[in-house]
Amino acid sequence: MTDCRLNLRPLGTPRGVSSVAGPHGVGASPGDKKSKNKSARGKKKSVFETYMSKEDVSEGLKRGTLIQGVLRINPKKFHEAFIPSPDGDRDIFIDGVVARNRALNGDLVVVKLLPEEQWKVIKPESSDKETEGAYELDLPEELCGSHLPQQSMKGYNDSPDVIIEAQFDDSDSEDGHSSTQNVLVDGVKKLSVCVHDKGKEDADALVTKEESTSTSQDTRASPEKSLQRSAKVVYISEKKHSRAATGFLKLLADKNSELFRKYALFSPSDHRVPRIYVPLKDCPQDFVTRPKDYANTLFICRIVDWKEDSNFALGQLAKSLGQAGEIEPETEGILTEYGVDFSDFSSEVLDCLPQGLPWTIPPEEFSKRRDLRKDCIFTIDPSTARDLDDALSCKPLADGNFEVGVHIADVSYFVPEGSPLDKVAAERATSVYLVQKVVPMLPRLLCEELCSLHPMSDKLTFSVIWTLTPEGKILGEWFGRTIIRSCTKLSYEHAQSMIESPTEKIPEEELPPISPEHTSEEVHRAVLNLHKIAKELRKQRFVDGALRLDQLKLAFTLDHETGLPQGCHIYEYRDSNNLDALLKGSCSPAAERTRVSLERLVEEFMLLANMAVAHKTHRTFPERALLRRHPPPQTKMLNDLMEFCDQMGLPMDFSSAGALNKSLTETFGDDKYSLARKEVLTNMCSRPMQMALYFCSGVLQDQAQFRHYALNVPLYTHFTSPIRRFADVLVHRLLATALGYRELPDMEPDTLQKQADHCNDRRMASKRVQELSTGLFFAILVKESGPLESEAMVLGVLNQAFDVLVLRYGVQKRIYCNALPLRSHHFQRVGKKPELTLVWEPEDMEQEPVRQVVTIFSLVEVVLQAETTALKYSAILKRPGTEGLLGLQHHEERADSGQLD
């Protein structure tokens, strides 16, 4: 739509603001003649409220009359926004752009509750169950799968926060892109449309093609309504959104207006960002005369101002990215929107690194470190890994115990505190892993050469060494700076073959080069011993109450020449039962055997090291330790999930992390249906989970809040990946101080907390970028290789649509009834369970209509197919009993929330 003057609600006009504000465009716009006339008569009427003063906000927060939280805007209905309730109850609702008061998604805002008569009414019979908004899946990496076989650089061993195969949770967002962000709803209310129902069946009339598809349920039999606290934004504490957006340029509608001669309209791809006026001088020279030439050109725009009296923001066009739908322009747009610094490192930064190559360890370091170069130490990584930041060792002792070591690259040695290199690493805070490449936190010379623990090369490391019993019980531990010389670089395949052949000698030609000081048998024995201890450590962790939520993740194979995705598969990180293989009917008995994978072998020792360092640094510096906590699940969403499971007859125990893990492990069988149902329930269980957060121990008074819910441990930190996480660099410095290697870093608890907050923000941005990168590649795959067929399981039923988890690809999609060739559809509740009956139009007039009942946990066949819109695809339901693909039209509809697909 190019007319920005008429019918403006779908274009983002704030609720409560007239869509016909004047002859020259919307609201009070720059150059608007009417606005000038208004100002001559008096001050223009404001669209937005003036922000409260900082002093009044501080006082209001102290008194409890104001509430602070991170704003989350629903991409499916961008007029809806939410902040979490401090008491863990239902989110606080913010209705409309005006109430949002120019705050953007992710901003830290302060809100004031509205009078109760203005709170949102939640009708149990309504199909709109999106009462808990904008929750992306913020699973801490310790809670879900951790190893990723990356195409470019190494993934990680201790945690999956670098997610190339990130869980792909598509929300069918209406912003013109197939977003990978969550279906932004109350993760459970949507699943059970009738949580508050008293057992009455709905009095829905049959909905036919001839009737309005917006027919709602009969409210005469409505149970009691409930209210959701609603608020308005009165202050932005921190603008965490980058204020950058990708999108398209359009001419303004009124060619005769003064505004037309000065400004163009920038339409962001993300409808949560406002439309933006950009000066024509920023636009391509021939844009005004040849606008159609730029219809598919992706631009980046930055918001520079958004005044109280203007519906639209003012911005500057930053650059033209290229053609929409192409990998690199889209990727650059994603990185820019989320504030990822992907520029080359400056010469000032690179000058901080050793200049003479090859670099050798200075002689004085040998007197300061424990020399472990003669020990049998090795790395276990994906075969393509280049940044090897951790190594393992396992030495048998005469008493039957073992000396086990975790050796981490000593990155802090090469990153002097306060140096330009330190500053840029602190600002980036994390490496960002895309499908096709990595945006590194540190220069590649450091990541891949100076610090990478290549075999048969002397390297500086920081080590944690334990004396362990064969059952994994810790008898003693040692921390210190070391020098190692890795004897070999094992791939996962190499180590796996050793584990699967415990008594057989692996032929030399099947192994990587091993240094002459050690034999393949010595390495083989060490791997077997590590494997046995890891199994014991893992078993004990779950006995002690740990939780793991393994989710479906996508991995891609890319064309070496074009970089386009050739295919994808579910990368699974589980002990047994390959679901995808079961779906394809090709699961071998070997795949069904329970085993601890190599990824988990490494993970167990990384977790052990992280916990050990957390305790060591906190003991030494109880006020200055940088730790990582994981709060328990959100109360309201967890209670809703408990009620849902009760309705569905699922014997789930949510009393603790360990109880939940046991329920997920023991409730389901090994058949295809049970495994699919477990995937859906795991997905549901992930929704109430909160983010894990870095924090300074001196800032939180209640030590009970230090706990890590998923690991069920009192103290935890990140120590094992300093090449890709700045938090680990800070922890290395703190540990070095605790061991007497250096003076205490000049950082007060409040300063350290600010750095922790920044690390949290950048990790969240990195996670979103990874998910969007996965979404981009999957959308291109559907476009290039689709349509794609798969079995799917229903995870939510509404009265006009239902949501499915597409099992072969781990994708969530919403399927709309009026996108299907149905004669009618009917929603009802059977007991407390929502049920949708579909009556298909017969393909042959002589045939009877086919009835299909859709309820939660139904297995259905779906087809994913590309649309004409760039990088947009939809899911359609296959007609029961059909073999081929359905040629169905796609459901296109404009609502006040944007475009539904």
C-alpha positions, 0 to 999 in steps of 0.5 A: 500500500503506497497511500500513506494518507488513507486507511492508515490503521494497518500502516501503524497509526496509533490506536486512538489517533485519527487516521485522517490527520490532515491533507499532507499526511499523518499526524504532525509531520515536518513541513505539514502546512496544517501543522504550521497553521496550528502552531500559529494559533497555539501549540499543536495537540500532542499525540504522546504524553511528555515523559516524567522527570527522572526524579519523579520516576525514581520516587515512583519506583521507590513508592511502588506506584511505578513499575520498571521492566523490559518492553516486549511488543507482539510482532503478530499484533504490534499494537499489543505490548507487555512488560513482565509483572514483578510478582511473576503473575500475568504480564502487564498489558500496554495497549496501543502505540500511544500507551507505548509512548515511543518506546521500542521492543527491548527498551527498559521502560517505566510504566504507570498502571491505568485505573482498573476500569481500563484494564484488559478484559480477558474473556475465557471464550475468546480466541484471543489468548495472547495475554502474555506477550512477546516471549521469545524462547529465552532458554539458558544454554545450560538447559538445552542442547549444547554442541553445534557442528558449525560450517565455519568456526567451532561451536561450543562444548559447555553451552549452546548459546551459539546457536547455528541450529537454533530452535526455529520457532516461526510465529507467522508474524505479519511483518512481511518476513517469516520471523523466527521469534516465538508465537508471542502469546501466553505460551500455555493459554493459547494451548488450552483455549478453555483454562477457566471453563467449568466443563461447559461445551461451547455453543458455537454455530457451525462456521461456513464459507458463506458466513463471516469467519470472524464469528465468535463464540456465544458469549451468553454461556460465558464463564466469569471474565478476568482482568489483566492489569494494563499500563502506559509508558511514562519513561524510557530508562534505557533505549536498548533497541538499536533504533535501526531498522531494515525496510523499503522506501515509498513516496508519500501519497500527496504529490502536491504537498510540501512534505512530498518535496522534502521527505520519503516514507520508510516502511520497516519490515518489522511492524513493531518499528514505526513508519519513518520520514526520511529526507529525500536528500538521503535517498537515491538521486533518481528515487523520486522519478523512478520509485519502482526501481527501488521497490525491492531494494532493502535499506537501513534507516536509523530513527533520530527523533520521535516528537510528542506531536508526531505519529511517525518518527524522523530518521536518516537513511543509513545505506542501501543493502541490496535486493530483498530476499538475498542472503547477504543484504538480509543478513547485514540488515539483521546484524544492523537492527540488533546492533551487532558490530561486524566491522573489521577490527581497527589497526589500533586494535590489531596493534595490541596483538603480538606482531612477530609471527610465529609467536613463541611463549616468553621465557618468563612465563615458564617460571610463572606457570605449571608446565604440562607439556608432557601430559597427554592432553587433547582437544575434542571438537567438530572436524571443522573447528578452528578456534579450539579453546578447551582441551581435556586430560585424564591420567590414571592414578595408582589408587584407582582414581583419576587426575582429570584436567580441563585446560582453557585458552588463556585469552586474558593474557593477550587482552590487556585490561583497558587496551583498545582490544579489551574495549572492543571485546567488552563492547561486542561481548560475544561472538555471533554465530550465523548459519553461514559465518561468524562475527567474532568477538576477538580478531581471528589471529587471536581466535584461530592462532594465538589462543587456539589449542592446536596440536603439537604447539606450546600454548598458554592455558588456565587449568582446573585439575581434579582428583576424581573417583571413577564415579566422579566424586571430587577428592581434590582440585587445583586451579592455575595458569599452565602451559600445555602441548596438545598431543592431537586434535580429535574430531567427534567422529574419532572419539566416538569410534574409540568409545564404540571400540573399547577393546579394539586398536583403531588403525593409525590411518583412521586417526589424526596425527598424534605427537611422538611422545604419546601413543594412540592407545594412551589417547584411546584409554584417556577417552574411554576413562573420560567417557565413563566418568562423564556418564557418572557425572551426568547421572548424578547431576540428574539425580541431584535435580537438573533439568534439560529441555532438548528442542528441535534445531535446524542444521543446514548444508550449504552450496560451496559456490552460491552459499544457498542452502541445499538442504537441512536436517534436525540436529538432535541432541538427545540420549536416544531415539532419533525422532526424525529417523522414526518419522522417516521409518528408518531408525536403526536399533543402534540409534535407539541405544541409550548413550552419552554423546561426545558433545555431552562428554565434553559438556560434563567437564565444562560444567564441572569447571564452571561450577568449580570456578564459581565457588572459588571466585565467590569464596575469595571475593564474595562481593565481586564474583561474576556469576550466572543465575537462572531464575525459576519459571514464571509463576503464572505461565507455569500454573497455566501449564500445570492446569493444561497438563491436568486437563490433558491427563498428563502426569507431569510434576512441576514442583522442581526442575528435577521433578519436571525432568523426570516427568519428561523422561518417564511419561512418554514411550518410544513409539512415533506418536509418543516421541512427537508428543514429547517434543510438543510438551517440551516446547510448552515447558520451555515457555515459562522458562526465564533467561539465565543472567550474569550478575555481580554477587555484591549487587544481589543481597539474597543468596537464594537468588544466586541459584541456577534453576536448570542445573539446580546448583547454588553457584555457577559461572562461565569460564570455559569459552573466553574466545567467544564470551567476554564474561569468561574473560572477566572471570579469568581475570578474577580467578587470576586475582584469587590465585595471586597472579595479579592485582584485583581489577579496578572494578566496583560491584556496580561497575561490574554489574553494568558490564554483566548487564551489557553481556546479558543484552548482547547475548540476547541480541546474539541469540535473536540474530542467530534465530533470524539467520536460521529463519532466513536460510529456512525461508530461502530453502522453502523458496528454492526447494519447496514445497516441503512436506512433513508430519506435524503435531497440533500444539494449540487450537483456536476457534478459527485456526490451530498451531502445529509443530512441524516435526521434520523441521522444528518449525511452528506455524499457524494454519487458518481454517479459511485458507483451506477448501473447507465446507465448514468448520466448528469449534467446541470444547469436549470437557475442557479440551478445545476441538476443531472439526473441519469439513472438507469440500469433496474433490469430486461432487459425487463424494461425501465431505471428509470430516477431520477432527483437530485437537491438541496432540493430533498428528497431521500432514502439512505442506510448507510452501513459499509465497510471492512475498519475499522470504515468506512461506505458509503452512497448509494442511493436507487433505486427509487421504491425499498423496500429493501436494494441495494447490491451495490459495494462501490466507491473506488478511489485513487486521489492525495488528498487521498482515496475518499469514 
